[in-house]
């Protein structure tokens, strides 16, 4: 099982009680406590994914940025959207979900903004505006059209840190790894009006694989990220 590098310290710490029990001869306790580092390792698992976007040459497709359950689709929640006109898709990650985050759309990262905040339960609507979060803007030119997608890593009640591994000027591809969130959280994606949303509340999505939205016109196969 491939693990994210940020998980290694947590796994090591979780393994200490089992190690101590083993060294002091408490074998049954050591076996029981050994489940803890295994569970932590599972949280930081980093499976490979086959995105439905870039490799197939589909420059019109927006994919899910996280393994999650869709909570909200449509008009932005009050105060949640960036400036301008947007549609919002919000999704909740449980503790059992893979927490590696991926770019929902390929292009150039033009802005990364970190905002400190609260640690409300991620399934609450107000968490999208009040919780600690990292907001990422990606811009791509397809033909004569400039397209913008904004997405957010939002911490939750248990999650206390977002890890964002992209910066302004970076070029990413649809479905590419961009970071992770530690322990239960939320992802928000904002796309312009006219982009067709392909999911509904309750839909289970997989990062980098589940189609989330689509621009109405299909770009030529092999369109370049710019």
C-alpha positions as CSV (number, residue, x, y, z in Angstrom):
1,X,0.0,0.0,0.0
2,X,1.5,3.3,-1.1
3,X,1.4,6.0,1.7
4,X,1.7,9.7,1.6
5,X,4.9,11.0,3.1
6,X,3.1,13.3,5.6
7,X,1.6,10.3,7.2
8,X,4.9,8.7,8.3
9,X,5.3,10.7,11.6
10,X,1.7,10.0,12.6
11,X,2.1,6.2,11.9
12,X,5.3,6.2,13.9
13,X,3.7,7.9,16.9
14,X,0.7,5.6,16.7
15,X,3.0,2.6,16.8
16,X,4.7,3.6,20.1
17,X,2.1,2.1,22.5
18,X,2.3,-1.3,20.7
19,X,6.1,-1.2,20.7
20,X,6.2,-0.4,24.4
21,X,3.7,-3.2,25.2
22,X,5.8,-5.6,23.2
23,X,9.1,-4.7,24.9
24,X,7.5,-5.1,28.3
25,X,6.2,-8.6,27.4
26,X,2.5,-7.7,27.1
27,X,2.0,-9.6,23.9
28,X,-1.8,-9.5,23.8
29,X,-1.8,-5.7,24.4
30,X,0.8,-5.3,21.8
31,X,-1.3,-7.1,19.2
32,X,-4.4,-5.1,20.1
33,X,-2.5,-1.8,20.1
34,X,-1.0,-2.7,16.7
35,X,-4.3,-2.0,15.1
36,X,-3.8,1.7,15.7
37,X,-0.8,2.3,13.4
38,X,-2.5,0.2,10.8
39,X,-5.6,2.4,10.9
40,X,-3.5,5.5,10.7
41,X,-1.6,4.1,7.7
42,X,-4.9,3.3,6.0
43,X,-5.9,7.0,6.4
44,X,-2.8,8.1,4.6
45,X,-3.0,5.6,1.8
46,X,-2.3,7.1,-1.7
47,X,-3.8,4.9,-4.4
48,X,-3.0,5.5,-8.1
49,X,-5.9,6.8,-10.1
50,X,-6.7,7.0,-13.8
51,X,-8.2,10.4,-14.4
52,X,-11.0,10.7,-17.0
53,X,-9.7,14.1,-18.1
54,X,-6.2,14.8,-19.4
55,X,-5.0,11.3,-20.5
56,X,-8.1,10.9,-22.7
57,X,-7.6,14.4,-24.2
58,X,-10.9,15.7,-22.8
59,X,-10.2,19.3,-22.0
60,X,-13.9,20.0,-21.1
61,X,-14.2,17.6,-18.2
62,X,-13.9,18.6,-14.5
63,X,-13.3,15.6,-12.1
64,X,-13.8,15.1,-8.4
65,X,-10.9,16.4,-6.3
66,X,-11.5,14.0,-3.5
67,X,-13.0,10.6,-2.4
68,X,-16.2,11.9,-0.8
69,X,-20.0,12.2,-0.7
70,X,-21.6,15.1,-2.5
71,X,-23.5,17.4,-0.1
72,X,-24.5,20.4,-2.2
73,X,-24.9,21.1,-5.9
74,X,-26.1,24.3,-7.6
75,X,-26.4,27.9,-6.4
76,X,-23.6,28.8,-4.0
77,X,-24.3,28.7,-0.3
78,X,-24.6,32.1,1.3
79,X,-21.3,33.9,1.4
80,X,-19.4,30.9,0.1
81,X,-18.5,31.7,-3.5
82,X,-15.6,33.7,-4.7
83,X,-16.4,37.1,-6.3
84,X,-18.4,36.6,-9.5
85,X,-21.0,34.2,-10.8
86,X,-20.5,30.5,-9.9
87,X,-22.1,27.1,-9.4
88,X,-21.0,25.2,-6.3
89,X,-20.3,21.5,-5.7
90,X,-19.4,20.6,-2.1
91,X,-18.4,17.2,-0.8
92,X,-17.7,15.6,2.6
93,X,-14.8,13.2,3.3
94,X,-15.3,10.7,6.1
95,X,-12.5,9.3,8.1
96,X,-12.6,6.2,6.0
97,X,-12.1,8.0,2.7
98,X,-8.8,8.5,0.9
99,X,-7.7,12.0,1.8
100,X,-5.3,12.7,-1.0
101,X,-6.6,15.7,-3.0
102,X,-6.4,16.1,-6.8
103,X,-6.8,19.0,-9.2
104,X,-10.4,18.9,-10.6
105,X,-9.3,20.7,-13.7
106,X,-6.0,21.2,-15.5
107,X,-4.4,24.6,-16.1
108,X,-2.1,27.1,-14.5
109,X,-2.4,27.9,-10.8
110,X,-2.9,31.6,-10.6
111,X,-3.7,32.0,-6.9
112,X,-3.4,30.0,-3.6
113,X,-4.9,31.6,-0.6
114,X,-4.8,30.2,3.0
115,X,-7.5,31.4,5.4
116,X,-7.4,30.6,9.1
117,X,-10.7,29.8,10.8
118,X,-12.8,27.5,12.9
119,X,-13.1,23.7,13.1
120,X,-16.8,23.2,12.6
121,X,-18.1,19.8,11.4
122,X,-17.4,19.7,7.7
123,X,-20.9,18.5,6.8
124,X,-22.3,21.8,8.1
125,X,-23.0,24.5,5.5
126,X,-21.3,27.2,7.5
127,X,-18.0,25.2,7.6
128,X,-17.4,26.3,4.0
129,X,-17.2,30.0,5.1
130,X,-15.9,29.8,8.7
131,X,-13.4,26.9,8.8
132,X,-9.7,27.0,8.1
133,X,-9.2,26.5,4.4
134,X,-7.0,26.8,1.4
135,X,-8.4,28.2,-1.9
136,X,-6.8,27.4,-5.2
137,X,-7.6,29.0,-8.6
138,X,-6.7,27.3,-11.8
139,X,-7.0,29.0,-15.2
140,X,-6.9,27.3,-18.6
141,X,-7.2,28.6,-22.2
142,X,-9.1,26.3,-24.6
143,X,-9.3,27.8,-28.0
144,X,-10.4,31.4,-27.6
145,X,-11.9,30.8,-24.2
146,X,-10.3,31.3,-20.8
147,X,-11.7,29.0,-18.2
148,X,-11.5,29.3,-14.4
149,X,-12.2,26.7,-11.7
150,X,-11.8,27.5,-8.0
151,X,-11.6,24.8,-5.4
152,X,-11.0,24.7,-1.7
153,X,-9.6,22.3,0.9
154,X,-11.6,22.9,4.0
155,X,-10.7,21.4,7.4
156,X,-13.4,19.8,9.6
157,X,-14.1,18.9,13.2
158,X,-11.3,16.3,13.3
159,X,-9.1,17.7,10.5
160,X,-6.7,20.3,11.8
161,X,-4.5,20.9,8.8
162,X,-4.6,21.2,5.1
163,X,-1.5,20.4,3.0
164,X,-1.3,22.3,-0.3
165,X,1.5,21.3,-2.6
166,X,0.9,23.7,-5.4
167,X,1.8,27.4,-5.8
168,X,1.0,30.2,-8.2
169,X,2.6,29.6,-11.6
170,X,2.5,25.8,-11.3
171,X,0.9,23.9,-14.2
172,X,-1.3,21.0,-13.2
173,X,-3.2,18.4,-15.1
174,X,-6.7,17.2,-14.5
175,X,-6.6,14.6,-11.7
176,X,-3.0,15.4,-10.6
177,X,-2.2,15.2,-6.8
178,X,-2.1,18.6,-5.2
179,X,-2.1,17.8,-1.5
180,X,-4.2,16.3,1.3
181,X,-6.3,17.1,4.4
182,X,-5.6,15.4,7.7
183,X,-8.6,13.6,9.2
184,X,-12.1,14.2,8.0
185,X,-12.8,17.3,5.9
186,X,-14.6,18.9,3.0
187,X,-13.9,20.0,-0.6
188,X,-15.7,22.8,-2.5
189,X,-15.5,23.3,-6.3
190,X,-16.8,26.4,-8.1
191,X,-17.4,26.4,-11.8
192,X,-19.0,29.1,-14.0
193,X,-22.7,29.2,-15.0
194,X,-23.3,27.2,-18.1
195,X,-21.0,24.4,-17.1
196,X,-23.0,21.2,-16.8
197,X,-23.0,19.6,-13.3
198,X,-22.9,15.8,-13.6
199,X,-23.5,14.9,-9.9
200,X,-26.3,15.2,-7.4
201,X,-26.4,15.3,-3.6
202,X,-25.7,11.9,-2.2
203,X,-23.4,10.9,-5.1
204,X,-20.2,9.1,-4.0
205,X,-17.2,10.3,-6.0
206,X,-13.6,9.2,-6.4
207,X,-10.8,11.7,-6.7
208,X,-9.4,12.0,-10.2
209,X,-11.9,9.6,-11.7
210,X,-15.5,10.6,-11.2
211,X,-16.8,13.3,-13.7
212,X,-18.0,16.2,-11.7
213,X,-18.9,18.8,-14.4
214,X,-18.4,19.5,-18.1
215,X,-18.0,22.6,-20.3
216,X,-20.7,22.6,-23.0
217,X,-18.4,22.6,-25.9
218,X,-15.9,19.8,-26.4
219,X,-12.3,20.9,-27.1
220,X,-10.1,19.2,-29.6
221,X,-8.3,16.1,-28.5
222,X,-4.9,16.9,-27.2
223,X,-5.6,20.6,-26.3
224,X,-2.7,22.0,-24.3
225,X,-2.8,23.3,-20.8
226,X,-1.9,26.9,-20.7
